[in-house]
């Protein structure tokens, strides 16, 4: 029996899903998002995309994939959302946040800090960055702006709302929960909502890391690109890392996930500490200049320079509404 028959003939399947179907899925998601799916992901792909077949009323994978290949824009977004993984939590990989706080404290003389969270998922990471900024500057309105991006529009909607089940904050220190979240009452009981000052620090946007240009204004003080590179092959990783180089300040930091290593990009980044990287060269050194000068990167950088800037939330409000460290009332969430 062939591999295709072994895969196709498994019992209990609602839809026929052949190895050829899986290969088409692999190519589509790789070409669009750079995500590399291993053979071990066949069952996961079937499970997630079967939901799309049911939702659309399409009777076969062959027909569904044909719809995507005809560039149905709405279904492309649903397809991508289905195949992206969004495992996250507040202060995940906690050793990163004291490093970020120290970096902010050391450079308090700067007028403004800009941070890019490049795979923000449902928002726990950028909100953790915002909480770190509040504590580093001793103000609910620190001079910090965070651009938080993701490919998945569903998780971005959750992130922008800033509302989470209480169990998502259960492992946080009680003081953090009191200072940075409102607890729901009545119909909203069992949920918490992120404090407005944190939400004001963050701009959420859809962004594909494979796009030729990114609407990100440099210079950046830090880039968080954690637990996303593991889905890309080495060539795609290197292309993205090269494009990070001209965006960072000379002393900027790049935070990676615990299972990610950028040894293959040592010309551009050197390891500073556990999964924290810094630029390998000074701004005027040849390698950094080369990163700026390569045709694709240079075009991207020019687009970024001319792109939409992210307004500093600090410009909107310079006065904290409460003194840092005071307790938040356990009030209503308001509109969800």
Buried (B, 14 or more C-beta within 10 A) or exposed (E): EEEEEEBBEEEEEEBEBBBBBBEBBBEBBBEBBBBBBEEEBBEEBBEBBBEBBEEBEBEEBBEBBEBBEEEBEEBBBBBBBBBBBBEBBBBBBEEBBEBBBEBBEEEEEEEEBBBBBBBBBBBBBBBBBBBBBBBBBEBBBBBBBBBBBBBBEBBBEBBBBBBBEBEBBEEBEEEBBBBBBBBBEEEBEEBBBBBBBBBBBBBBBEBBBBEEBBBBBBEBBBBBBBBBBBBBEEEBBBBBBBBBBBBBBEEBBBBBBEEBEBEEBEBBBBBEEEBBBBBBBEBEEEBBBBBBEBEEBEEBBEBBEEBEEBEBBBEEEEEBEEEBEEEBEEEBBEEE
